[in-house]
Amino acid sequence: MDVELFREFCLSKPHTTEDFPFDEVNLCFKIVGKIFAIIPLDSADRANLKCFPAYAEELREKYTGVRPGFHMNKKHWNTVLFFEDLDDSTILHLVNHSYDQVVSKLPVTKRKELQ
């Protein structure tokens, strides 16, 4: 997965913004201020993505390139390694899943505003 492709795909999601809330290295992608993806630009070989807990466990068992979220709540976040056993389409699917997880937790009024 190329970092620019990852960034472009994240930004293609409706109402997505990007910023560096923690430092100048970790680029975060947000929907209504809620993070759905983080990529460290100093290595750009992985990303943290939000995930439904049962699905997170399933992915970790299936792929060596999916691990518990580094510096994140390991129940709800995975670290996805770009150059392991995941192809680009699988990584983009996981970005979609992460985005959908965050949107599903937004208050109903916020979700209606986004439509």
QUIGI-V621397 format. One record per residue. PHI is phi as a letter, one per 30 degrees, with the letter a starting at -180 (999 if undefined). OMEGA is omega as a letter, one per 30 degrees, with the letter a starting at -180 (none if undefined). Layout:
BEGIN
((PHI;OMEGA) (PHI;OMEGA))
END
This chain:
BEGIN
((999;l) (d;a) (d;l) (d;l) (d;l) (d;a) (d;a) (d;l) (d;l) (e;a) (d;l) (d;l) (d;a) (e;l) (i;a) (d;l) (b;l) (b;l) (a;a) (c;a) (d;a) (c;a) (a;a) (c;a) (c;a) (c;a) (d;a) (c;l) (c;a) (b;l) (b;a) (h;l) (i;a) (c;a) (d;l) (c;l) (a;l) (b;l) (b;l) (d;a) (d;l) (d;l) (b;l) (h;l) (c;a) (a;l) (b;l) (c;a) (b;l) (d;a) (a;l) (d;a) (e;a) (d;l) (d;l) (e;l) (d;l) (d;a) (d;l) (d;l) (d;a) (d;a) (b;l) (d;a) (d;l) (c;a) (b;l) (e;a) (e;l) (d;a) (h;a) (b;l) (d;a) (d;l) (d;a) (c;a) (b;l) (c;l) (c;a) (c;l) (d;a) (d;a) (c;l) (c;a) (c;l) (c;l) (d;a) (e;a) (d;l) (d;l) (d;l) (d;l) (d;a) (d;l) (d;l) (e;l) (d;l) (d;l) (e;a) (d;l) (d;a) (d;l) (d;a) (d;a) (c;l) (d;l) (e;a) (e;a) (d;l) (d;l) (d;l) (d;l) (d;a) (d;a) (d;none))
END
